[in-house]
Amino acid sequence: MIVGLLTLDIHIPESHSLKEKRFVIKSLIDRIKNKFNVSVAEVDANDLWQRSVIGIAFVTNETVMVNKVFEQIRNLVDTIHTVQLINSTMELL
């Protein structure tokens, strides 16, 4: 069993309140959950208006599958114009 953990550090330049940030982040999280069948949550920077850290967990039996799914998630985030991906880190457990 392989557990993959992807952490996305995201900047939301158009957000001017926590309400606007929550709307963008909830939409992003729902999109990732529905498309990739992974566990997703905002894990840090909860009180900052223009920044968010999202954690994504994926369990499988192949390392190649973890890499493939996480690369597709990064590509999806890159296509969304309301957010900017600052940094991403991946861990395998």
C-alpha positions as CSV (number, residue, x, y, z in Angstrom):
1,M,0.0,0.0,0.0
2,I,1.3,3.4,-1.0
3,V,0.0,6.7,0.5
4,G,0.7,9.8,-1.5
5,L,0.4,13.3,0.0
6,L,0.3,16.4,-2.1
7,T,0.5,19.9,-0.6
8,L,-0.5,22.8,-2.8
9,D,0.4,26.4,-1.7
10,I,-2.0,28.7,-3.5
11,H,-2.3,32.4,-4.0
12,I,-5.8,33.9,-4.7
13,P,-5.0,37.5,-6.0
14,E,-8.6,38.5,-6.6
15,S,-9.8,37.7,-3.0
16,H,-10.6,40.7,-0.8
17,S,-12.3,38.8,2.0
18,L,-12.5,35.4,3.7
19,K,-15.9,34.9,2.1
20,E,-14.4,35.3,-1.4
21,K,-11.5,33.0,-0.5
22,R,-13.9,30.3,0.8
23,F,-15.9,30.4,-2.4
24,V,-12.8,29.9,-4.6
25,I,-11.3,27.2,-2.4
26,K,-14.5,25.3,-2.0
27,S,-15.0,25.3,-5.7
28,L,-11.4,24.1,-6.3
29,I,-11.7,21.4,-3.6
30,D,-15.0,20.1,-5.0
31,R,-13.6,20.0,-8.5
32,I,-10.5,18.0,-7.4
33,K,-12.6,15.5,-5.3
34,N,-15.1,14.9,-8.1
35,K,-12.6,14.4,-10.8
36,F,-9.9,12.3,-9.0
37,N,-11.5,10.5,-6.1
38,V,-9.0,11.7,-3.5
39,S,-9.3,13.2,-0.1
40,V,-8.9,17.0,0.0
41,A,-8.9,19.7,2.7
42,E,-7.6,23.2,3.4
43,V,-4.9,22.5,5.9
44,D,-3.2,25.9,6.6
45,A,-3.5,29.7,6.1
46,N,-7.2,29.5,7.1
47,D,-7.3,33.2,8.2
48,L,-5.4,34.8,5.3
49,W,-7.5,36.3,2.5
50,Q,-5.3,35.6,-0.4
51,R,-3.4,32.4,0.5
52,S,-4.4,28.8,1.1
53,V,-2.6,25.5,1.6
54,I,-4.5,22.5,0.4
55,G,-3.6,18.9,1.4
56,I,-4.5,16.0,-0.9
57,A,-4.2,12.3,0.1
58,F,-4.3,9.3,-2.3
59,V,-4.0,5.6,-1.5
60,T,-3.1,3.1,-4.1
61,N,-0.8,0.1,-4.7
62,E,1.4,1.7,-7.4
63,T,3.8,4.6,-7.1
64,V,3.3,5.4,-10.8
65,M,-0.4,5.9,-10.2
66,V,0.3,8.4,-7.4
67,N,2.6,10.4,-9.6
68,K,0.2,10.4,-12.5
69,V,-2.8,11.5,-10.4
70,F,-0.8,14.3,-8.6
71,E,0.5,15.6,-11.9
72,Q,-3.0,15.8,-13.3
73,I,-4.1,17.7,-10.2
74,R,-1.3,20.2,-10.6
75,N,-2.2,20.6,-14.3
76,L,-5.9,21.2,-13.3
77,V,-4.9,23.9,-10.7
78,D,-2.7,25.6,-13.3
79,T,-5.6,25.9,-15.7
80,I,-7.8,27.7,-13.1
81,H,-7.4,31.5,-13.6
82,T,-8.6,32.6,-10.2
83,V,-5.7,30.9,-8.4
84,Q,-2.0,30.8,-8.7
85,L,0.1,27.8,-7.7
86,I,3.0,29.0,-5.6
87,N,4.5,25.7,-4.6
88,S,3.6,22.0,-4.5
89,T,5.3,19.2,-2.5
90,M,4.7,15.5,-2.8
91,E,5.4,12.8,-0.3
92,L,5.1,9.0,-0.5
93,L,4.5,7.0,2.7
